[in-house]
Amino acid sequence: MQAQEIERLTSGLNEEVLARRLDPEKWSIKELLAHLWITQRLFLKRAERMLAENHPAIDPYDPALDPDFPRIAARPAARLLAELLSERAAFVARLAAISPADWSRRGEHPEFPHYSVRFLVEYMVHHEAHHLYGIFCLRSRLGLLP
């Protein structure tokens, strides 16, 4: 459902509007979209590692230190959105196929002592909701609610 909300909140806006920073220190809608795409891929990789390995080490992610972020954020927003949505469908299908026991498989994350597949998915949902609120607020400030 959040994937549809990402699509709804980014619809009807051209590339210039999506890339516009209303505050020089805060991300644009397009940068938030890029961040959601990057973190979705990161969460899927983490889940796959926890499903394949016993207690893999999970490194924290800091977007400010991601050397690929500027390049990814420069891609066309329509392409970012299309890839995010298609990869989300694959991620959801992957999660639907795991066993009940697999939801409890764990990784070792230095910030979260009880890091399981279940925790990862819930964390992803809350993380994304936070950024969806940010996109909503940016659209509101632009006077361009969908």
ChimeraX commands (.cxc) that place a marker at each C-alpha (Angstrom):
marker #1 position 0.00,0.00,0.00 radius 0.5
marker #1 position 2.85,2.42,0.72 radius 0.5
marker #1 position 4.15,1.81,-2.81 radius 0.5
marker #1 position 0.89,3.20,-4.19 radius 0.5
marker #1 position 1.23,6.18,-1.88 radius 0.5
marker #1 position 4.72,6.87,-3.20 radius 0.5
marker #1 position 3.26,6.78,-6.70 radius 0.5
marker #1 position 0.33,9.03,-5.74 radius 0.5
marker #1 position 2.48,11.61,-3.98 radius 0.5
marker #1 position 4.92,11.88,-6.87 radius 0.5
marker #1 position 2.31,11.88,-9.64 radius 0.5
marker #1 position 1.59,14.89,-11.79 radius 0.5
marker #1 position 4.86,16.66,-10.98 radius 0.5
marker #1 position 7.47,17.39,-13.61 radius 0.5
marker #1 position 11.17,16.75,-13.15 radius 0.5
marker #1 position 11.91,20.38,-12.24 radius 0.5
marker #1 position 9.33,20.43,-9.46 radius 0.5
marker #1 position 10.41,17.01,-8.16 radius 0.5
marker #1 position 14.05,18.15,-8.02 radius 0.5
marker #1 position 13.35,21.52,-6.37 radius 0.5
marker #1 position 14.71,21.91,-2.86 radius 0.5
marker #1 position 12.48,24.19,-0.80 radius 0.5
marker #1 position 15.13,24.25,1.92 radius 0.5
marker #1 position 18.77,24.07,0.80 radius 0.5
marker #1 position 19.58,21.75,3.72 radius 0.5
marker #1 position 16.71,19.29,3.06 radius 0.5
marker #1 position 16.10,16.81,0.29 radius 0.5
marker #1 position 13.79,17.43,-2.63 radius 0.5
marker #1 position 10.94,15.04,-3.46 radius 0.5
marker #1 position 13.17,13.43,-6.09 radius 0.5
marker #1 position 16.00,12.99,-3.60 radius 0.5
marker #1 position 13.56,11.41,-1.15 radius 0.5
marker #1 position 12.41,9.08,-3.93 radius 0.5
marker #1 position 16.03,8.14,-4.64 radius 0.5
marker #1 position 16.62,7.52,-0.94 radius 0.5
marker #1 position 13.56,5.25,-0.74 radius 0.5
marker #1 position 14.77,3.28,-3.77 radius 0.5
marker #1 position 18.27,2.92,-2.30 radius 0.5
marker #1 position 17.04,1.84,1.12 radius 0.5
marker #1 position 14.51,-0.59,-0.33 radius 0.5
marker #1 position 17.39,-2.32,-2.16 radius 0.5
marker #1 position 19.44,-2.24,1.04 radius 0.5
marker #1 position 16.62,-3.79,3.08 radius 0.5
marker #1 position 16.14,-6.55,0.49 radius 0.5
marker #1 position 19.88,-7.37,0.54 radius 0.5
marker #1 position 19.81,-7.47,4.33 radius 0.5
marker #1 position 16.77,-9.77,4.34 radius 0.5
marker #1 position 18.39,-12.08,1.78 radius 0.5
marker #1 position 21.55,-12.27,3.89 radius 0.5
marker #1 position 19.59,-13.11,7.04 radius 0.5
marker #1 position 17.67,-15.78,5.14 radius 0.5
marker #1 position 20.84,-17.31,3.68 radius 0.5
marker #1 position 23.34,-16.91,6.55 radius 0.5
marker #1 position 23.32,-17.46,10.28 radius 0.5
marker #1 position 23.52,-14.13,12.11 radius 0.5
marker #1 position 25.26,-12.10,9.40 radius 0.5
marker #1 position 26.82,-8.79,10.38 radius 0.5
marker #1 position 24.58,-5.94,9.22 radius 0.5
marker #1 position 26.37,-2.66,8.64 radius 0.5
marker #1 position 24.55,0.58,9.46 radius 0.5
marker #1 position 23.65,2.81,6.51 radius 0.5
marker #1 position 24.28,6.54,6.55 radius 0.5
marker #1 position 22.93,8.26,3.43 radius 0.5
marker #1 position 25.25,11.22,4.01 radius 0.5
marker #1 position 28.19,8.87,3.45 radius 0.5
marker #1 position 26.77,7.13,0.37 radius 0.5
marker #1 position 29.02,8.02,-2.58 radius 0.5
marker #1 position 26.41,6.73,-5.06 radius 0.5
marker #1 position 23.57,8.93,-3.80 radius 0.5
marker #1 position 24.24,11.99,-6.04 radius 0.5
marker #1 position 24.44,9.81,-9.16 radius 0.5
marker #1 position 21.27,7.92,-8.29 radius 0.5
marker #1 position 19.38,11.09,-7.34 radius 0.5
marker #1 position 20.33,12.58,-10.73 radius 0.5
marker #1 position 18.49,9.83,-12.61 radius 0.5
marker #1 position 15.08,10.69,-14.09 radius 0.5
marker #1 position 12.38,10.52,-11.41 radius 0.5
marker #1 position 10.11,8.42,-13.63 radius 0.5
marker #1 position 12.82,5.79,-13.91 radius 0.5
marker #1 position 13.47,5.82,-10.16 radius 0.5
marker #1 position 9.76,5.41,-9.47 radius 0.5
marker #1 position 9.30,2.62,-12.02 radius 0.5
marker #1 position 12.25,0.67,-10.60 radius 0.5
marker #1 position 11.14,1.24,-7.02 radius 0.5
marker #1 position 7.64,-0.05,-7.81 radius 0.5
marker #1 position 8.75,-3.11,-9.79 radius 0.5
marker #1 position 11.35,-4.01,-7.20 radius 0.5
marker #1 position 8.78,-3.51,-4.43 radius 0.5
marker #1 position 6.51,-6.07,-6.08 radius 0.5
marker #1 position 9.42,-8.53,-6.20 radius 0.5
marker #1 position 10.32,-7.79,-2.56 radius 0.5
marker #1 position 6.73,-8.38,-1.41 radius 0.5
marker #1 position 6.59,-11.63,-3.39 radius 0.5
marker #1 position 9.85,-12.75,-1.80 radius 0.5
marker #1 position 8.56,-12.03,1.69 radius 0.5
marker #1 position 5.29,-13.82,0.95 radius 0.5
marker #1 position 7.25,-16.95,0.11 radius 0.5
marker #1 position 9.26,-17.26,3.32 radius 0.5
marker #1 position 8.28,-19.62,6.11 radius 0.5
marker #1 position 6.95,-18.44,9.48 radius 0.5
marker #1 position 10.27,-19.46,11.08 radius 0.5
marker #1 position 12.22,-17.37,8.56 radius 0.5
marker #1 position 10.63,-14.18,9.91 radius 0.5
marker #1 position 12.65,-14.75,13.10 radius 0.5
marker #1 position 16.01,-15.20,11.37 radius 0.5
marker #1 position 18.45,-12.66,12.71 radius 0.5
marker #1 position 21.37,-10.51,11.82 radius 0.5
marker #1 position 23.83,-8.67,14.03 radius 0.5
marker #1 position 23.27,-4.91,13.77 radius 0.5
marker #1 position 25.29,-2.63,16.07 radius 0.5
marker #1 position 22.34,-0.29,16.72 radius 0.5
marker #1 position 19.55,-2.86,17.11 radius 0.5
marker #1 position 20.17,-5.91,19.32 radius 0.5
marker #1 position 17.06,-7.79,18.11 radius 0.5
marker #1 position 17.46,-7.40,14.35 radius 0.5
marker #1 position 15.34,-10.03,12.59 radius 0.5
marker #1 position 13.63,-10.23,9.21 radius 0.5
marker #1 position 10.39,-9.20,10.94 radius 0.5
marker #1 position 12.10,-6.21,12.57 radius 0.5
marker #1 position 13.71,-5.21,9.26 radius 0.5
marker #1 position 10.35,-5.15,7.46 radius 0.5
marker #1 position 8.66,-3.19,10.23 radius 0.5
marker #1 position 11.58,-0.76,10.36 radius 0.5
marker #1 position 11.35,-0.31,6.58 radius 0.5
marker #1 position 7.62,0.46,6.80 radius 0.5
marker #1 position 8.13,3.10,9.50 radius 0.5
marker #1 position 11.18,4.58,7.78 radius 0.5
marker #1 position 9.26,4.88,4.54 radius 0.5
marker #1 position 6.20,6.36,6.26 radius 0.5
marker #1 position 8.44,9.06,7.73 radius 0.5
marker #1 position 9.66,10.01,4.26 radius 0.5
marker #1 position 6.19,9.81,2.75 radius 0.5
marker #1 position 5.12,12.40,5.29 radius 0.5
marker #1 position 8.07,14.52,4.13 radius 0.5
marker #1 position 6.96,14.22,0.51 radius 0.5
marker #1 position 3.41,15.11,1.50 radius 0.5
marker #1 position 4.66,18.21,3.35 radius 0.5
marker #1 position 6.79,19.30,0.38 radius 0.5
marker #1 position 3.84,18.93,-1.98 radius 0.5
marker #1 position 1.69,20.88,0.46 radius 0.5
marker #1 position 4.24,23.71,0.62 radius 0.5
marker #1 position 4.27,23.80,-3.19 radius 0.5
marker #1 position 0.45,24.00,-3.24 radius 0.5
marker #1 position 0.40,20.87,-5.40 radius 0.5
marker #1 position -1.43,18.21,-3.43 radius 0.5
marker #1 position -2.51,15.27,-5.61 radius 0.5
marker link #1:1,2 radius 0.2
marker link #1:2,3 radius 0.2
marker link #1:3,4 radius 0.2
marker link #1:4,5 radius 0.2
marker link #1:5,6 radius 0.2
marker link #1:6,7 radius 0.2
marker link #1:7,8 radius 0.2
marker link #1:8,9 radius 0.2
marker link #1:9,10 radius 0.2
marker link #1:10,11 radius 0.2
marker link #1:11,12 radius 0.2
marker link #1:12,13 radius 0.2
marker link #1:13,14 radius 0.2
marker link #1:14,15 radius 0.2
marker link #1:15,16 radius 0.2
marker link #1:16,17 radius 0.2
marker link #1:17,18 radius 0.2
marker link #1:18,19 radius 0.2
marker link #1:19,20 radius 0.2
marker link #1:20,21 radius 0.2
marker link #1:21,22 radius 0.2
marker link #1:22,23 radius 0.2
marker link #1:23,24 radius 0.2
marker link #1:24,25 radius 0.2
marker link #1:25,26 radius 0.2
marker link #1:26,27 radius 0.2
marker link #1:27,28 radius 0.2
marker link #1:28,29 radius 0.2
marker link #1:29,30 radius 0.2
marker link #1:30,31 radius 0.2
marker link #1:31,32 radius 0.2
marker link #1:32,33 radius 0.2
marker link #1:33,34 radius 0.2
marker link #1:34,35 radius 0.2
marker link #1:35,36 radius 0.2
marker link #1:36,37 radius 0.2
marker link #1:37,38 radius 0.2
marker link #1:38,39 radius 0.2
marker link #1:39,40 radius 0.2
marker link #1:40,41 radius 0.2
marker link #1:41,42 radius 0.2
marker link #1:42,43 radius 0.2
marker link #1:43,44 radius 0.2
marker link #1:44,45 radius 0.2
marker link #1:45,46 radius 0.2
marker link #1:46,47 radius 0.2
marker link #1:47,48 radius 0.2
marker link #1:48,49 radius 0.2
marker link #1:49,50 radius 0.2
marker link #1:50,51 radius 0.2
marker link #1:51,52 radius 0.2
marker link #1:52,53 radius 0.2
marker link #1:53,54 radius 0.2
marker link #1:54,55 radius 0.2
marker link #1:55,56 radius 0.2
marker link #1:56,57 radius 0.2
marker link #1:57,58 radius 0.2
marker link #1:58,59 radius 0.2
marker link #1:59,60 radius 0.2
marker link #1:60,61 radius 0.2
marker link #1:61,62 radius 0.2
marker link #1:62,63 radius 0.2
marker link #1:63,64 radius 0.2
marker link #1:64,65 radius 0.2
marker link #1:65,66 radius 0.2
marker link #1:66,67 radius 0.2
marker link #1:67,68 radius 0.2
marker link #1:68,69 radius 0.2
marker link #1:69,70 radius 0.2
marker link #1:70,71 radius 0.2
marker link #1:71,72 radius 0.2
marker link #1:72,73 radius 0.2
marker link #1:73,74 radius 0.2
marker link #1:74,75 radius 0.2
marker link #1:75,76 radius 0.2
marker link #1:76,77 radius 0.2
marker link #1:77,78 radius 0.2
marker link #1:78,79 radius 0.2
marker link #1:79,80 radius 0.2
marker link #1:80,81 radius 0.2
marker link #1:81,82 radius 0.2
marker link #1:82,83 radius 0.2
marker link #1:83,84 radius 0.2
marker link #1:84,85 radius 0.2
marker link #1:85,86 radius 0.2
marker link #1:86,87 radius 0.2
marker link #1:87,88 radius 0.2
marker link #1:88,89 radius 0.2
marker link #1:89,90 radius 0.2
marker link #1:90,91 radius 0.2
marker link #1:91,92 radius 0.2
marker link #1:92,93 radius 0.2
marker link #1:93,94 radius 0.2
marker link #1:94,95 radius 0.2
marker link #1:95,96 radius 0.2
marker link #1:96,97 radius 0.2
marker link #1:97,98 radius 0.2
marker link #1:98,99 radius 0.2
marker link #1:99,100 radius 0.2
marker link #1:100,101 radius 0.2
marker link #1:101,102 radius 0.2
marker link #1:102,103 radius 0.2
marker link #1:103,104 radius 0.2
marker link #1:104,105 radius 0.2
marker link #1:105,106 radius 0.2
marker link #1:106,107 radius 0.2
marker link #1:107,108 radius 0.2
marker link #1:108,109 radius 0.2
marker link #1:109,110 radius 0.2
marker link #1:110,111 radius 0.2
marker link #1:111,112 radius 0.2
marker link #1:112,113 radius 0.2
marker link #1:113,114 radius 0.2
marker link #1:114,115 radius 0.2
marker link #1:115,116 radius 0.2
marker link #1:116,117 radius 0.2
marker link #1:117,118 radius 0.2
marker link #1:118,119 radius 0.2
marker link #1:119,120 radius 0.2
marker link #1:120,121 radius 0.2
marker link #1:121,122 radius 0.2
marker link #1:122,123 radius 0.2
marker link #1:123,124 radius 0.2
marker link #1:124,125 radius 0.2
marker link #1:125,126 radius 0.2
marker link #1:126,127 radius 0.2
marker link #1:127,128 radius 0.2
marker link #1:128,129 radius 0.2
marker link #1:129,130 radius 0.2
marker link #1:130,131 radius 0.2
marker link #1:131,132 radius 0.2
marker link #1:132,133 radius 0.2
marker link #1:133,134 radius 0.2
marker link #1:134,135 radius 0.2
marker link #1:135,136 radius 0.2
marker link #1:136,137 radius 0.2
marker link #1:137,138 radius 0.2
marker link #1:138,139 radius 0.2
marker link #1:139,140 radius 0.2
marker link #1:140,141 radius 0.2
marker link #1:141,142 radius 0.2
marker link #1:142,143 radius 0.2
marker link #1:143,144 radius 0.2
marker link #1:144,145 radius 0.2
marker link #1:145,146 radius 0.2
view
